[in-house]
Amino acid sequence: MKEIKIYPIKSILSHGGMISKDSESLLNDLSSALKDYSFKVISSIKEARKGDFLLILIQSGGSEGIFKSEVFPNYEGPYYLLTYGSSNSLAASLEILTFLHQNGKRAEVLHGDNLYIQNRIEALYNEKKNEKPYRLGVFGEPSDWLISSYVDYKKAKDILNVDLIDIKESEVIENILSIDMDSLEGVDEFDYSKEEIRKALRIYEGLKKLVAKYELDAFTIRCFDILSAAHSSACLALALFNKDGIVASCEGDVPSLLTAFLMQKRFAWHCFQANPQWIDPVHDDIHFAHCTLPLDMATSYCLDTHFESGIGVGIHGELPKGPVTVLKINAEINEFYCEEGELVENEYRKDRCRTQIKLHMHAPVTYFLSSSLGNHHQILFGHHKKEIKEYLLSLGLRNVAA
């Protein structure tokens, strides 16, 4: 039997026992429908232990202050607020929900017909019981120019269920340089300078050692510092990791890492992390470019140098024309941008990063000029705005787009 703990709260002005008649009716209905679950009412929030599945039963208006003083300091969440349509229960729950989101906590109101609530309880119970925190590596700090990309690690854990693991840059470089380039396999698979491919694959193998050592599900790397240490770029290595389903973002960009990882974990979608290069606010066109992308996102590709340094191995990929979605979660993990468009052209200019695409967006591109959530954005194949919005809104994030 799967146990669900219930902690009821209501205003001190409410009469009757600990459980109101409306609450009792709701719990009886849920108990009858969810035959594999047992419901245990607890009298103190401190009876809720780590790993329990807890529903906080909001029974009346005026519960907000009680929640803030009794529940919030003594329970880390996630917070599932069970409510119904009388005694201002829903109104109080919405105020509490807003308070929790303001404090960077994952929370949801369970309200509506009983079938909807039952389905949400089952889904949330299975999610909580089966999902251990994911481990995401941060190899070095964000690059110096990413001044808006520092993430609160505790907030990432609370909202997204990820542990961000710092790995010192010195350890990263040490692992890369420990690889014997003469022993590398797969050099002949690439039509490029064999010496440069060996250098690039040495970075790949060195990073693989760290992924295995720290049992990482994904990582981001301060890649520009690798250029001088390994005399090559990490572009090919990151392209290979992403192709194989291990999300790897460059420049130590943690928000971009989180954005791409959520899409991979939730939907199994690959993302292309890229910089806006040119924006046409009259026609709602935007040009993106970067030197790496998951190789399986390209219809074809050739190798080039890394753009800024002129060394290493960059990827010049051709991507299929058609529907795309552009996405970004901000560093505060409380807002996101998500809009759809069309990939209308592949480009190549020597003064930009190597994979270059032109998008025509279905929404005004003035977002990028007035309220952009950062430099890098993630590009996915297909129109997925509805699914992504529903998912991120359920985590408590706000949509900055129209």
C-alpha positions as CSV (number, residue, x, y, z in Angstrom):
1,M,0.0,0.0,0.0
2,K,1.3,3.4,-1.0
3,E,1.1,5.9,1.9
4,I,0.1,9.6,1.4
5,K,0.3,11.8,4.4
6,I,-2.2,14.7,4.8
7,Y,-1.4,17.8,6.8
8,P,-4.6,19.9,7.2
9,I,-4.6,23.6,8.0
10,K,-7.3,26.1,8.3
11,S,-8.0,29.5,9.8
12,I,-8.3,29.8,13.6
13,L,-11.8,31.4,12.9
14,S,-13.0,28.1,11.3
15,H,-15.2,26.0,13.6
16,G,-15.3,22.2,14.1
17,G,-12.6,19.6,14.3
18,M,-9.2,19.3,12.6
19,I,-10.9,18.0,9.4
20,S,-13.9,19.9,8.1
21,K,-16.9,18.2,6.5
22,D,-15.9,19.3,3.0
23,S,-12.4,18.0,3.6
24,E,-13.6,14.7,4.9
25,S,-15.9,14.3,1.9
26,L,-13.0,15.0,-0.5
27,L,-10.6,12.6,1.3
28,N,-13.2,9.9,1.3
29,D,-13.8,10.2,-2.4
30,L,-10.1,10.1,-3.1
31,S,-9.5,7.2,-0.8
32,S,-12.3,5.2,-2.5
33,A,-10.9,5.9,-6.0
34,L,-7.2,5.4,-5.2
35,K,-7.5,1.9,-3.8
36,D,-3.7,1.3,-3.8
37,Y,-3.1,4.3,-1.6
38,S,-3.6,4.9,2.1
39,F,-4.2,8.3,3.5
40,K,-2.8,9.2,6.9
41,V,-3.7,12.5,8.5
42,I,-0.9,14.0,10.6
43,S,-1.3,16.5,13.4
44,S,2.1,18.2,13.1
45,I,4.1,19.1,10.0
46,K,7.2,17.7,11.8
47,E,5.7,14.2,11.3
48,A,6.5,14.6,7.6
49,R,9.8,12.8,6.9
50,K,12.1,13.2,4.0
51,G,10.9,10.9,1.2
52,D,7.2,11.1,2.3
53,F,4.6,12.0,-0.2
54,L,2.7,14.8,1.5
55,L,-0.5,16.7,0.6
56,I,-1.1,20.0,2.4
57,L,-4.9,20.3,2.8
58,I,-5.9,23.9,2.7
59,Q,-9.3,24.0,4.2
60,S,-10.2,27.7,4.4
61,G,-9.2,31.3,3.8
62,G,-7.0,32.7,6.4
63,S,-4.7,29.6,6.2
64,E,-1.9,31.6,4.5
65,G,-0.3,32.9,7.7
66,I,-0.5,29.5,9.3
67,F,1.2,28.0,6.3
68,K,4.0,30.6,6.4
69,S,4.7,30.3,10.1
70,E,4.2,26.6,10.6
71,V,4.7,24.7,7.3
72,F,7.2,26.7,5.4
73,P,10.0,26.7,8.0
74,N,9.6,23.0,8.7
75,Y,9.1,21.4,5.4
76,E,11.3,21.7,2.3
77,G,8.8,20.6,-0.3
78,P,7.8,20.1,-3.0
79,Y,4.5,21.6,-1.9
80,Y,1.3,20.0,-3.1
81,L,-1.7,22.0,-2.0
82,L,-5.0,20.0,-1.9
83,T,-8.0,22.3,-2.1
84,Y,-11.7,22.5,-3.1
85,G,-14.4,25.1,-4.0
86,S,-15.7,26.3,-0.6
87,S,-14.6,28.3,2.4
88,N,-12.1,30.3,0.3
89,S,-9.9,27.2,0.2
90,L,-8.9,27.8,-3.4
91,A,-8.2,31.5,-2.8
92,A,-5.9,30.8,0.1
93,S,-4.1,28.1,-1.9
94,L,-3.4,30.5,-4.7
95,E,-1.9,33.0,-2.4
96,I,0.3,30.3,-0.8
97,L,1.3,29.1,-4.3
98,T,2.5,32.6,-5.3
99,F,4.4,32.9,-2.0
100,L,6.2,29.6,-2.7
101,H,7.1,30.5,-6.3
102,Q,8.5,33.8,-5.0
103,N,10.7,31.8,-2.7
104,G,11.9,29.5,-5.5
105,K,10.0,26.4,-4.4
106,R,8.3,23.8,-6.5
107,A,4.6,23.9,-5.7
108,E,1.2,23.0,-7.3
109,V,-2.4,23.4,-6.4
110,L,-4.5,20.2,-6.7
111,H,-8.0,21.4,-7.5
112,G,-10.8,20.5,-9.9
113,D,-12.9,17.4,-10.3
114,N,-11.9,14.3,-8.4
115,L,-10.7,12.5,-11.5
116,Y,-8.2,15.3,-12.3
117,I,-7.0,15.3,-8.7
118,Q,-6.6,11.5,-8.6
119,N,-4.6,11.5,-11.8
120,R,-2.3,14.3,-10.6
121,I,-1.7,12.5,-7.3
122,E,-0.7,9.3,-9.0
123,A,1.6,11.1,-11.4
124,L,3.2,13.2,-8.7
125,Y,3.6,10.2,-6.3
126,N,5.3,8.2,-9.0
127,E,7.6,11.1,-9.9
128,K,8.6,11.7,-6.3
129,K,9.2,8.1,-5.5
130,N,11.1,7.1,-8.6
131,E,13.2,10.0,-9.5
132,K,16.5,10.6,-7.6
133,P,18.3,13.9,-8.2
134,Y,20.2,14.2,-11.5
135,R,23.9,15.0,-11.3
136,L,25.0,17.8,-13.6
137,G,28.7,18.8,-13.7
138,V,30.0,22.3,-13.8
139,F,33.6,22.1,-15.1
140,G,35.0,25.4,-14.1
141,E,33.0,28.6,-13.8
142,P,30.9,30.4,-16.4
143,S,33.0,32.2,-19.0
144,D,33.8,35.8,-17.9
145,W,31.4,37.3,-20.4
146,L,28.4,35.4,-19.1
147,I,27.8,37.9,-16.3
148,S,24.1,37.0,-16.0
149,S,24.4,33.2,-15.9
150,Y,25.1,32.3,-12.3
151,V,22.6,29.9,-10.8
152,D,21.6,29.3,-7.2
153,Y,22.4,25.6,-6.7
154,K,19.8,25.1,-4.0
155,K,17.1,26.6,-6.1
156,A,18.1,24.2,-9.0
157,K,17.7,21.3,-6.6
158,D,14.4,22.5,-5.2
159,I,12.7,23.3,-8.5
160,L,14.4,21.0,-11.0
161,N,15.6,18.1,-8.9
162,V,19.2,18.5,-10.1
163,D,22.4,18.5,-8.1
164,L,25.0,20.8,-9.7
165,I,28.5,19.4,-9.0
166,D,31.5,21.7,-9.2
167,I,34.7,20.2,-10.7
168,K,37.8,22.3,-10.6
169,E,39.2,23.4,-13.9
170,S,42.6,22.1,-12.9
171,E,41.2,18.5,-12.7
172,V,39.5,18.9,-16.0
173,I,42.7,19.9,-17.7
174,E,44.7,17.2,-15.9
175,N,42.3,14.5,-17.2
176,I,42.5,15.8,-20.7
177,L,46.3,15.9,-20.8
178,S,46.5,12.4,-19.3
179,I,45.1,10.9,-22.5
180,D,47.6,9.3,-24.8
181,M,46.8,10.7,-28.3
182,D,48.5,7.8,-30.1
183,S,46.0,5.4,-28.5
184,L,42.9,7.2,-29.6
185,E,40.3,5.4,-31.8
186,G,38.0,6.9,-34.4
187,V,40.5,9.4,-35.8
188,D,40.0,8.2,-39.4
189,E,36.2,8.7,-39.1
190,F,36.6,12.4,-39.6
191,D,37.7,14.2,-42.9
192,Y,40.0,16.7,-41.3
193,S,43.6,17.1,-40.1
194,K,44.5,13.9,-38.2
195,E,46.6,15.9,-35.7
196,E,43.7,18.2,-35.0
197,I,41.2,15.4,-34.6
198,R,43.5,13.6,-32.2
199,K,43.7,16.8,-30.1
200,A,39.9,17.1,-30.2
201,L,39.3,13.5,-29.3
202,R,41.8,13.7,-26.4
203,I,39.5,16.4,-24.9
204,Y,36.5,14.0,-25.5
205,E,38.1,11.1,-23.8
206,G,39.3,13.2,-20.9
207,L,35.8,14.5,-20.3
208,K,34.4,11.0,-20.5
209,K,36.7,10.0,-17.6
210,L,35.2,12.8,-15.5
211,V,31.6,12.0,-16.5
212,A,32.2,8.4,-15.3
213,K,34.1,9.4,-12.2
214,Y,31.4,11.8,-10.9
215,E,28.4,9.7,-12.4
216,L,27.2,12.8,-14.3
217,D,24.0,12.9,-16.4
218,A,25.1,16.1,-18.1
219,F,27.7,18.9,-17.8
220,T,28.8,22.3,-18.9
221,I,32.4,23.3,-19.4
222,R,34.4,26.6,-19.3
223,C,35.7,25.6,-22.7
224,F,37.7,28.7,-23.7
225,D,40.3,27.9,-21.1
226,I,40.8,24.5,-22.7
227,L,42.1,26.2,-25.9
228,S,45.5,27.2,-24.4
229,A,45.9,24.1,-22.2
230,A,45.0,21.5,-24.8
231,H,45.8,23.5,-28.0
232,S,42.3,22.6,-29.3
233,S,38.6,23.4,-28.7
234,A,36.0,21.3,-27.0
235,C,33.5,21.8,-29.9
236,L,33.8,18.2,-31.3
237,A,33.7,16.6,-27.9
238,L,30.5,18.4,-27.0
239,A,28.9,17.5,-30.3
240,L,29.7,13.8,-29.7
241,F,28.3,13.9,-26.1
242,N,25.1,15.6,-27.2
243,K,24.6,13.1,-30.1
244,D,24.8,10.3,-27.6
245,G,22.3,11.9,-25.3
246,I,24.6,13.3,-22.6
247,V,23.8,17.0,-22.6
248,A,26.9,19.0,-22.8
249,S,26.9,22.8,-23.0
250,C,29.8,25.2,-23.6
251,E,31.2,28.3,-22.0
252,G,30.1,27.1,-18.5
253,D,26.6,28.3,-19.2
254,V,24.5,26.7,-16.5
255,P,21.1,28.1,-17.5
256,S,21.7,26.8,-21.0
257,L,22.7,23.4,-19.6
258,L,19.5,23.3,-17.5
259,T,17.3,24.3,-20.4
260,A,18.7,21.6,-22.7
261,F,18.8,18.9,-20.0
262,L,15.1,19.4,-19.1
263,M,14.2,18.9,-22.8
264,Q,16.3,15.8,-23.0
265,K,15.1,14.3,-19.7
266,R,11.4,15.1,-20.2
267,F,10.9,14.8,-23.9
268,A,14.1,13.2,-25.3
269,W,14.6,16.2,-27.6
270,H,18.1,17.4,-28.6
271,C,18.9,21.1,-28.5
272,F,21.3,23.4,-30.4
273,Q,22.8,26.0,-28.1
274,A,23.5,29.1,-30.1
275,N,24.1,32.9,-30.0
276,P,21.8,35.4,-31.8
277,Q,24.0,37.0,-34.5
278,W,21.6,39.4,-36.3
279,I,18.0,40.4,-35.6
280,D,15.5,41.9,-38.0
281,P,12.6,43.3,-35.9
282,V,10.7,44.4,-39.0
283,H,10.4,40.9,-40.5
284,D,10.8,38.9,-37.2
285,D,13.9,37.1,-38.5
286,I,16.8,36.1,-36.3
287,H,20.2,34.6,-37.2
288,F,21.8,32.2,-34.8
289,A,25.3,30.6,-34.8
290,H,27.6,28.5,-32.8
291,C,30.6,26.2,-33.3
292,T,29.1,23.0,-31.9
293,L,25.8,21.1,-32.1
294,P,24.6,17.5,-31.7
295,L,25.9,15.8,-34.8
296,D,22.6,14.0,-35.3
297,M,20.8,17.3,-35.7
298,A,22.7,18.0,-38.9
299,T,21.7,16.7,-42.3
300,S,25.4,17.1,-43.2
301,Y,28.4,18.7,-41.7
302,C,32.1,19.5,-42.3
303,L,34.8,20.5,-39.9
304,D,36.4,23.9,-39.5
305,T,38.4,25.8,-36.9
306,H,36.8,27.2,-33.8
307,F,35.7,30.7,-34.8
308,E,37.1,33.0,-32.1
309,S,40.5,31.3,-31.7
310,G,41.1,30.0,-35.2
311,I,42.3,26.7,-33.9
312,G,40.8,23.4,-32.9
313,V,37.8,21.7,-34.5
314,G,34.5,23.5,-35.0
315,I,31.4,22.1,-36.6
316,H,29.8,23.7,-39.7
317,G,26.5,21.9,-39.8
318,E,23.6,22.1,-42.3
319,L,20.3,21.8,-40.5
320,P,17.0,20.7,-42.1
321,K,14.6,23.5,-43.0
322,G,11.2,23.5,-41.2
323,P,9.5,24.1,-37.8
324,V,11.6,24.9,-34.8
325,T,11.1,26.1,-31.2
326,V,13.4,28.5,-29.4
327,L,13.7,28.2,-25.7
328,K,15.6,29.7,-22.7
329,I,15.3,29.3,-18.9
330,N,16.8,32.2,-17.0
331,A,19.5,32.0,-14.3
332,E,17.0,32.7,-11.5
333,I,14.9,29.6,-12.7
334,N,11.7,31.6,-12.4
335,E,11.2,32.7,-16.0
336,F,11.4,31.2,-19.5
337,Y,11.1,32.2,-23.1
338,C,9.5,29.8,-25.6
339,E,8.4,30.7,-29.1
340,E,8.0,28.8,-32.4
341,G,9.4,29.7,-35.8
342,E,10.7,28.2,-39.1
343,L,14.3,27.5,-40.0
344,V,14.4,29.1,-43.5
345,E,18.1,29.1,-44.4
346,N,21.5,27.7,-43.6
347,E,24.3,30.3,-44.0
348,Y,28.0,30.6,-43.9
349,R,30.0,33.7,-43.1
350,K,33.6,33.8,-42.0
351,D,32.9,36.4,-39.3
352,R,30.5,34.1,-37.3
353,C,30.6,30.8,-35.4
354,R,30.6,27.9,-37.8
355,T,27.0,26.5,-37.7
356,Q,24.8,29.4,-38.9
357,I,21.0,29.4,-39.4
358,K,18.3,31.9,-40.1
359,L,14.9,31.6,-38.4
360,H,11.7,33.4,-39.1
361,M,9.8,33.6,-35.8
362,H,6.0,33.5,-35.3
363,A,6.3,36.1,-32.6
364,P,8.0,39.5,-32.4
365,V,11.7,39.2,-32.1
366,T,11.8,42.4,-30.1
367,Y,11.9,40.1,-27.0
368,F,15.6,39.7,-27.8
369,L,16.2,43.4,-27.9
370,S,14.1,44.4,-24.8
371,S,13.8,41.5,-22.4
372,S,16.1,38.7,-23.4
373,L,16.9,36.1,-20.7
374,G,20.5,35.9,-21.8
375,N,22.9,35.3,-24.7
376,H,22.6,31.6,-25.6
377,H,19.2,30.1,-26.5
378,Q,18.3,26.5,-27.3
379,I,16.8,25.6,-30.6
380,L,14.7,22.4,-31.0
381,F,13.3,20.8,-34.1
382,G,9.5,21.0,-34.3
383,H,6.8,23.1,-32.8
384,H,6.6,22.3,-29.1
385,K,5.5,25.5,-27.4
386,K,2.3,24.0,-25.9
387,E,4.1,21.0,-24.3
388,I,7.0,23.0,-23.1
389,K,4.9,25.8,-21.6
390,E,2.7,23.3,-19.7
391,Y,5.7,21.5,-18.3
392,L,7.6,24.7,-17.2
393,L,4.5,26.4,-15.8
394,S,3.9,23.3,-13.7
395,L,7.4,23.8,-12.2
396,G,6.4,27.3,-11.2
397,L,8.2,29.3,-13.9
398,R,6.7,32.3,-15.7
399,N,6.5,32.7,-19.4
400,V,8.0,36.0,-20.5
401,A,6.7,35.7,-24.1
402,A,3.2,36.7,-25.2
